Amino acid sequence: MDGKVETEKVVSMKRAIRFKETQKFTQWWLWLIILAPILLFVIGKVITIISLFTAPIPNASGNISISWISGRLSIVQFICVLVYVATILFLALSKLKVVVSDKDIKIRHLLFFSKVIDLNEVVEQQIVNYDFVGYGIRKTKKYGTVYNVKGGEGVAFILTNGEKYLIGSQKTEEFLKSLLK
């Protein structure tokens, strides 16, 4: 008998999902900007390697200062490559996930941030077309807290306490309908 009661509690705790959307950074121009320096770096290294095999062997003068500078540049280049690889991984793994259930709106952005908003607190909502407000999580006077990954359309809403939110979406009509039920 106890097992049946526990099963009923679990079923009643489940929330009906009205809307679900996951967005990623898929803009080609963004990836071009990020990958261009790596491409230039690789081309530079290939040219250097080719010139090593085709250039005559210089007379070794034992110039220590040039060797020291060259070593420092290699460290800087290595750090730059690490930063770019970290950026690529960060963007590749990052996403904006929005789930609207019958009780709340769950927003998960990037790899670490999440926000839950009680659906009963939403007093006003509308679809908005907006100018570029930046990617990620932003604060603006016009829209309040903005969650945006791509595009220029989203759903803006105001809570009972006056807080404003704008969530960028590729499915704005469906998102808005899920808030109105």
Secondary structure as UniProt FT lines:
FT   HELIX           2..13
FT   STRAND          17..24
FT   HELIX           28..54
FT   HELIX           64..93
FT   STRAND          95..101
FT   STRAND          104..109
FT   TURN            110..112
FT   STRAND          113..118
FT   HELIX           119..121
FT   STRAND          122..129
FT   STRAND          136..140
FT   TURN            141..143
FT   STRAND          144..148
FT   STRAND          153..159
FT   TURN            160..161
FT   STRAND          164..168
FT   HELIX           172..180
//
